[in-house]
Amino acid sequence: MPHFVPVHDAPDSVAGVATRNLQFSRLFNFRDLGGARTADGHTVRYGQVYRSDSLHALDEADRELWRDLGVRTVLDLRRPAEIEKWGRVPDWDGVDWRHVHLRHQAWEEIPWRPADIPLARYLRQRYLAMSAESAPDIAVALSVIADPAATPVVVHCMAGKDRTGLICALTLSLLGVPDGDVAQEYALTSPNIARLRATLEAAKPGRTDLDSIPLDTPAVAMRDFLADLRDKHGSVEAYVREIGVPGGVVRALREHLLD
C-alpha cells in the first residue's frame, strides 16, 4: 500500500480530513485531492485525483508505489519545450499520457516586482488571466478528470503549483468544496516547494534562477481568484460552461469523485 507522510509546516487537516503527501524519491509535491468535504455533506473520494510536480523525476525506486496507486492517466499541463527539455512520465504499466498544454503568457515574460504589488494580488491576477488565456485547454483538462475511465489520474506541471493549482481548484470547486477549503488545499504547496528549493540550492549554492517566479502559495490568492471568477461569470460552473464544458461533464465529475 502507498506510504503516506504528513505535509510539513502545513495545517493538519483540510475540511477536517488529515492531509497527506505521498513520498516518492524525487517528487516534492505529490498529494491526493481526496478527503475534502463539500458544502452539502459529501466527501471527495481518495485515490482518484492526485496532483504533482513534474513526473519526469520518477525513477525505479518509485515504481512499486506508482503501481500501488493504479494510475491510469497522467494529465501533463506543461509547455512542449518543458517536455522536450525534461522528458515525461515513465511508460510504466501502460499509463495513458495526455498532454494538455495550458497555453498562457509565460511567467518570465511578465515583470515581477514584489515591492510594487503584494504576492497574493499578483497571483490572483495571473490566475484570472490564465483562466481566460487557457480556456480551451482548461475545458479539455476538466473533461479528462471527469471521465471515470481515466481515473485514477495525476495532474501535473513543473512545480505542481500554478497550472496544476488552477485545475485542481476548479475541480474541487465544481465538486462543491467551499472556497476556503479549496484555498487551504492550494496553500499546502508552499512547504513542499520550500523543501524543493532547499534541495536545489544545496545542490547548486548561490543559484538565482529560482527567483524568476514566486514560489509561495498564499491561501488568500486562490480564495480571491475564485471570488473574481464568480464576479466575472456568475459562478465557477457558469465559467466552465462558457469555456465549453458541457453540463454532463460536471455531473459526471460529481458522480464519480464524490462519496
DABELKA-V291756 format. One record per residue. N is the residue number from 1. RES is the residue in one letter. PSI is psi in degrees with one decimal (NA if undefined). OMEGA is omega as a letter, one per 20 degrees, with the letter a starting at -180 (none if undefined). Layout:
BEGIN
n = {N:N}
res = {RES:RES}
psi = {PSI:PSI}
omega = {OMEGA:OMEGA}
END
This chain:
BEGIN
n = {1:2:3:4:5:6:7:8:9:10:11:12:13:14:15:16:17:18:19:20:21:22:23:24:25:26:27:28:29:30:31:32:33:34:35:36:37:38:39:40:41:42:43:44:45:46:47:48:49:50:51:52:53:54:55:56:57:58:59:60:61:62:63:64:65:66:67:68:69:70:71:72:73:74:75:76:77:78:79:80:81:82:83:84:85:86:87:88:89:90:91:92:93:94:95:96:97:98:99:100:101:102:103:104:105:106:107:108:109:110:111:112:113:114:115:116:117:118:119:120:121:122:123:124:125:126:127:128:129:130:131:132:133:134:135:136:137:138:139:140:141:142:143:144:145:146:147:148:149:150:151:152:153:154:155:156:157:158:159:160:161:162:163:164:165:166:167:168:169:170:171:172:173:174:175:176:177:178:179:180:181:182:183:184:185:186:187:188:189:190:191:192:193:194:195:196:197:198:199:200:201:202:203:204:205:206:207:208:209:210:211:212:213:214:215:216:217:218:219:220:221:222:223:224:225:226:227:228:229:230:231:232:233:234:235:236:237:238:239:240:241:242:243:244:245:246:247:248:249:250:251:252:253:254:255:256:257:258:259}
res = {M:P:H:F:V:P:V:H:D:A:P:D:S:V:A:G:V:A:T:R:N:L:Q:F:S:R:L:F:N:F:R:D:L:G:G:A:R:T:A:D:G:H:T:V:R:Y:G:Q:V:Y:R:S:D:S:L:H:A:L:D:E:A:D:R:E:L:W:R:D:L:G:V:R:T:V:L:D:L:R:R:P:A:E:I:E:K:W:G:R:V:P:D:W:D:G:V:D:W:R:H:V:H:L:R:H:Q:A:W:E:E:I:P:W:R:P:A:D:I:P:L:A:R:Y:L:R:Q:R:Y:L:A:M:S:A:E:S:A:P:D:I:A:V:A:L:S:V:I:A:D:P:A:A:T:P:V:V:V:H:C:M:A:G:K:D:R:T:G:L:I:C:A:L:T:L:S:L:L:G:V:P:D:G:D:V:A:Q:E:Y:A:L:T:S:P:N:I:A:R:L:R:A:T:L:E:A:A:K:P:G:R:T:D:L:D:S:I:P:L:D:T:P:A:V:A:M:R:D:F:L:A:D:L:R:D:K:H:G:S:V:E:A:Y:V:R:E:I:G:V:P:G:G:V:V:R:A:L:R:E:H:L:L:D}
psi = {155.0:145.5:123.9:144.5:149.7:152.2:127.5:139.7:32.6:163.0:148.4:-15.6:158.2:119.4:38.1:4.3:132.3:134.9:131.5:144.1:158.5:131.8:95.8:162.7:-36.2:18.2:143.7:-13.8:41.9:120.1:163.0:133.0:-6.6:156.9:-22.6:144.7:144.5:165.7:-25.4:17.0:1.3:169.0:135.7:128.9:138.3:156.3:17.9:-42.4:123.3:157.1:151.0:163.0:-176.8:128.6:-2.2:-20.4:-9.5:141.7:-175.1:-28.5:-19.4:-3.9:-39.3:-44.3:-43.2:-44.0:-40.4:-30.5:-23.2:31.5:128.4:-37.0:137.5:123.3:99.9:114.1:5.5:163.7:151.3:-37.9:-33.1:-39.7:-41.5:-38.7:-43.1:-18.5:-173.1:-177.8:141.3:150.1:73.1:133.5:33.5:28.7:140.2:107.8:119.1:118.3:111.1:90.2:115.1:96.6:120.4:166.9:129.4:146.9:-42.1:-12.9:-3.8:126.9:134.6:107.1:93.1:-30.4:-21.3:-24.3:133.9:147.9:-46.4:-39.7:-39.9:-47.8:-42.7:-44.6:-39.9:-42.4:-36.6:-42.0:-41.4:-35.9:-25.8:-47.5:-36.2:15.1:-50.2:-35.6:-37.2:-41.4:-42.2:-45.3:-43.9:-35.1:-35.8:-47.4:-32.3:-10.4:113.3:-28.6:-14.7:-18.9:152.4:140.1:143.6:125.7:129.4:158.6:-130.5:-59.7:-9.9:32.3:-58.8:-61.7:-47.8:-41.0:-39.5:-48.9:-42.0:-36.9:-42.8:-40.5:-50.8:-39.4:-42.7:-28.7:-13.2:13.1:131.6:149.9:-40.8:-38.2:-35.4:-43.9:-38.3:-36.4:-44.2:-40.9:-19.0:-14.7:-31.8:-53.3:-29.1:-42.5:-33.6:-38.5:-39.0:-45.4:-42.5:-39.2:-44.6:-39.4:-34.9:-34.8:-30.3:82.0:138.4:3.1:143.4:-10.1:-18.7:-11.7:2.8:-25.1:153.0:135.4:-5.6:159.2:74.1:134.3:-36.5:-28.1:-45.9:-39.2:-44.4:-32.3:-45.6:-37.1:-40.8:-41.1:-40.6:-39.6:-36.8:-35.2:-10.4:-39.4:165.7:-38.0:-37.9:-39.2:-49.1:-30.7:-41.7:-31.7:4.8:13.7:115.2:153.9:-32.8:-30.7:-42.7:-41.2:-41.9:-38.2:-47.3:-37.3:-37.8:-7.1:-4.0:138.6:NA}
omega = {a:r:a:r:a:r:a:r:a:r:a:a:r:a:r:a:a:a:a:r:r:a:r:a:a:r:a:a:a:r:a:r:a:r:r:a:r:a:a:r:r:r:r:a:r:r:a:r:r:r:a:r:a:a:r:a:r:r:a:r:a:a:a:r:r:r:a:r:r:a:r:a:r:r:a:a:a:r:r:a:r:r:r:a:a:a:a:r:r:a:a:r:r:r:a:a:r:r:r:a:r:a:r:r:a:a:a:r:a:r:r:a:a:a:a:a:r:a:a:r:r:a:r:r:r:a:r:r:r:a:r:a:a:a:a:a:r:r:r:a:r:r:r:a:a:a:a:a:a:a:j:a:r:r:r:r:r:r:a:a:a:r:r:r:r:a:a:r:r:r:a:r:r:r:r:r:a:a:a:r:r:a:r:r:r:a:r:r:a:a:r:r:r:r:r:a:r:r:a:r:r:r:a:a:r:a:a:a:a:r:a:r:r:a:a:r:r:a:a:r:a:r:a:r:r:r:r:a:r:r:a:a:a:r:r:r:r:r:a:r:a:a:r:r:a:r:r:r:r:r:r:r:a:a:a:r:r:r:none}
END
